[in-house]
């Protein structure tokens, strides 16, 4: 079935955002949610990590976006589309899409089609370190538009299929919540250290491996994953960081630690953290990083950044090794259950993607 094709720029009005000066205290910690890339999670955004004041809005390039519009990123986190369920301001890496005529395109249909193009959009990102797309690229995205009632029908079908995926994602999330509770019960808040464990610096309990540019080791059949702060980026013929280590971003996603069970090559915007096993385990280190707020070490205004020197000074509680090993046993048991749920989610994702392709090709 053939449907007319429209450019996204003909269907929506696009507004950008900005960042109030962080040197002016009166612009921050107000009651206006201020969204950035790190807030683009799930299908909807109802809260943000940061808040600004009315003065911050008036004295910056940000825009206040009414609830019910589509937000997306043009730098980092490419291909993510979410609806803001409350009024909020946005930073310069985000764009808000305002539908021009709801009798022409239905919002739920539009966001589902755009989300189906996530991999394509991500692949078109340009930049040596931080990938981005231009406003012209966004405006030129091709949108097939069936009649409005057909758009609603397609969106309703995909909503039902997506609910299955979300339930399986929630099941995996519950496993992580359980581990979070177990960690806190056994060790206490690792930042506040209420159980009074002895404290050491990161420089005493782990090794920080600097990342490097991956061009020289890049290979489709490489034995080792190339890892950035957002996950795997390709394959490499060599590795920098040993297995059972943690990766955190040096730039960009600095608050999203990843536990890696195999040897890997970390890119130059990511640090590899190798625990000294006679003191702490990789599981303990990972969960410490989950609870630690790396944003407080960020000294930049635009792209969040961390330095090796600052990381080495972080204070970490060091509990009895026997207790850490007990936590490792709990993690191992839960991982086997989580692996089954992850396989089920993978299958659901494939089924949903196949259904989306058929839906937007007019085959449903």
Long-range contacts (C-beta under 8 A, 24 or more apart in sequence): 1-146, 1-361, 1-362, 1-363, 2-362, 3-144, 3-145, 3-146, 3-362, 4-144, 4-145, 5-142, 5-143, 5-144, 5-145, 6-105, 6-142, 6-143, 6-145, 7-139, 7-140, 7-141, 7-142, 7-143, 8-97, 8-114, 8-138, 8-139, 8-140, 8-141, 8-142, 8-143, 9-138, 9-139, 9-140, 10-100, 11-99, 11-100, 11-101, 11-104, 11-105, 11-110, 11-143, 11-145, 12-70, 12-97, 12-98, 12-99, 12-100, 12-110, 13-97, 13-98, 13-100, 14-95, 14-96, 14-97, 14-98, 14-135, 14-138, 14-139, 15-63, 15-65, 15-95, 15-96, 15-98, 16-61, 16-63, 16-90, 16-92, 16-94, 16-95, 16-96, 16-135, 17-61, 17-62, 17-63, 17-89, 17-90, 17-91, 17-92, 17-93, 17-94, 17-95, 17-96, 18-60, 18-61, 18-62, 18-63, 18-91, 18-92, 19-60, 19-61, 19-62, 19-91, 19-92, 19-301, 19-302, 20-52, 20-55, 20-56, 20-57, 20-59, 20-60, 20-62, 21-59, 21-60, 21-301, 22-301, 24-55, 24-56, 24-59, 26-53, 26-55, 26-56, 27-52, 27-53, 27-55, 27-56, 27-59, 27-60, 28-52, 28-53, 28-56, 29-53, 30-54, 30-55, 30-56, 32-56, 32-57, 32-64, 32-87, 32-88, 32-89, 33-86, 33-87, 33-88, 33-89, 34-62, 34-88, 34-89, 34-90, 34-91, 35-71, 35-84, 35-88, 35-89, 35-90, 35-91, 35-94, 36-90, 36-91, 36-93, 36-94, 37-73, 37-75, 37-76, 37-77, 37-91, 37-93, 37-94, 38-253, 38-255, 40-71, 40-72, 40-73, 40-77, 40-80, 40-82, 40-94, 41-82, 42-82, 43-82, 43-83, 43-111, 43-162, 44-82, 44-83, 44-84, 44-85, 45-71, 45-82, 45-83, 45-84, 45-85, 45-88, 46-84, 46-85, 46-86, 47-86, 48-88, 49-295, 52-89, 56-89, 57-89, 61-92, 62-89, 62-90, 62-91, 63-89, 63-90, 63-96, 64-88, 64-89, 65-89, 65-90, 65-96, 68-107, 69-96, 69-97, 69-98, 69-99, 70-96, 70-97, 70-107, 70-110, 70-111, 70-114, 71-95, 71-96, 71-97, 72-97, 72-114, 72-138, 74-132, 74-133, 74-134, 74-135, 74-138, 75-127, 75-130, 75-131, 75-132, 76-130, 76-131, 76-132, 76-230, 76-252, 76-253, 77-230, 78-118, 78-121, 78-122, 78-124, 78-125, 78-131, 78-132, 78-133, 79-115, 79-117, 79-118, 79-119, 79-120, 79-121, 79-122, 80-115, 80-118, 81-111, 81-114, 81-115, 81-118, 82-111, 83-107, 83-111, 95-135, 95-138, 103-148, 104-145, 104-148, 105-143, 105-145, 105-148, 105-151, 106-148, 106-151, 106-152, 106-155, 108-152, 108-155, 108-159, 109-151, 109-152, 109-154, 109-155, 110-143, 112-154, 112-155, 112-158, 112-356, 113-143, 113-144, 113-360, 114-141, 114-143, 116-353, 116-356, 116-357, 116-360, 117-141, 129-251, 129-252, 129-268, 129-269, 130-251, 130-252, 130-269, 130-303, 144-360, 144-362, 146-362, 153-364, 154-359, 154-360, 154-364, 157-355, 157-359, 157-364, 158-352, 158-355, 158-356, 158-359, 161-351, 161-352, 161-355, 162-352, 164-348, 164-352, 165-345, 165-348, 165-349, 165-352, 168-341, 168-344, 168-345, 168-348, 169-345, 171-341, 172-338, 172-341, 172-342, 172-345, 175-334, 175-337, 175-338, 175-341, 178-334, 179-287, 179-330, 179-331, 179-334, 180-287, 180-290, 182-327, 182-330, 183-287, 183-291, 183-327, 186-319, 186-323, 186-326, 186-327, 187-284, 187-317, 187-319, 187-323, 187-327, 188-317, 189-291, 190-287, 190-288, 190-291, 190-292, 190-316, 190-317, 191-291, 191-292, 191-293, 193-317, 195-317, 195-319, 197-317, 197-318, 197-319, 198-317, 198-318, 199-315, 199-316, 199-317, 199-318, 200-279, 200-315, 200-316, 200-318, 201-312, 201-313, 201-314, 201-315, 201-316, 202-311, 202-312, 202-313, 202-314, 202-316, 203-312, 203-313, 204-276, 204-279, 205-275, 205-276, 205-279, 205-280, 205-285, 205-316, 205-318, 206-273, 206-274, 206-275, 206-276, 206-280, 206-285, 207-273, 207-274, 207-276, 208-271, 208-272, 208-273, 208-274, 208-308, 208-311, 208-312, 209-240, 209-241, 209-245, 209-266, 209-271, 209-272, 209-273, 209-274, 210-240, 210-268, 210-271, 210-308, 211-240, 211-250, 211-265, 211-266, 211-267, 211-268, 211-269, 211-270, 211-271, 211-272, 212-240, 212-265, 212-266, 212-267, 212-268, 213-267, 213-268, 214-265, 214-267, 217-265, 224-262, 224-263, 224-264, 224-265, 225-260, 225-262, 225-264, 225-265, 226-264, 226-265, 226-266, 226-267, 227-258, 227-260, 227-264, 227-265, 227-266, 227-267, 227-270, 228-266, 228-267, 228-269, 228-270, 229-253, 229-254, 229-256, 229-258, 229-269, 229-270, 230-256, 231-258, 233-267, 236-264, 236-265, 238-265, 239-263, 239-264, 239-265, 240-264, 240-265, 240-266, 240-272, 241-265, 241-266, 241-272, 241-274, 242-274, 244-275, 244-282, 245-272, 245-273, 245-274, 245-275, 245-282, 246-272, 246-273, 246-275, 246-282, 246-285, 246-286, 246-289, 247-271, 247-272, 247-273, 248-273, 248-289, 248-294, 248-306, 249-304, 249-306, 250-305, 250-306, 251-303, 251-304, 251-305, 251-306, 252-303, 252-304, 253-304, 254-294, 254-295, 254-297, 254-298, 254-304, 254-305, 254-306, 255-293, 255-294, 255-295, 255-304, 257-286, 257-289, 257-290, 259-283, 259-286, 271-306, 271-308, 271-311, 278-321, 279-318, 279-321, 280-316, 280-318, 280-324, 281-324, 281-325, 281-327, 281-328, 283-324, 283-327, 283-328, 283-331, 284-319, 284-324, 284-327, 284-328, 288-316
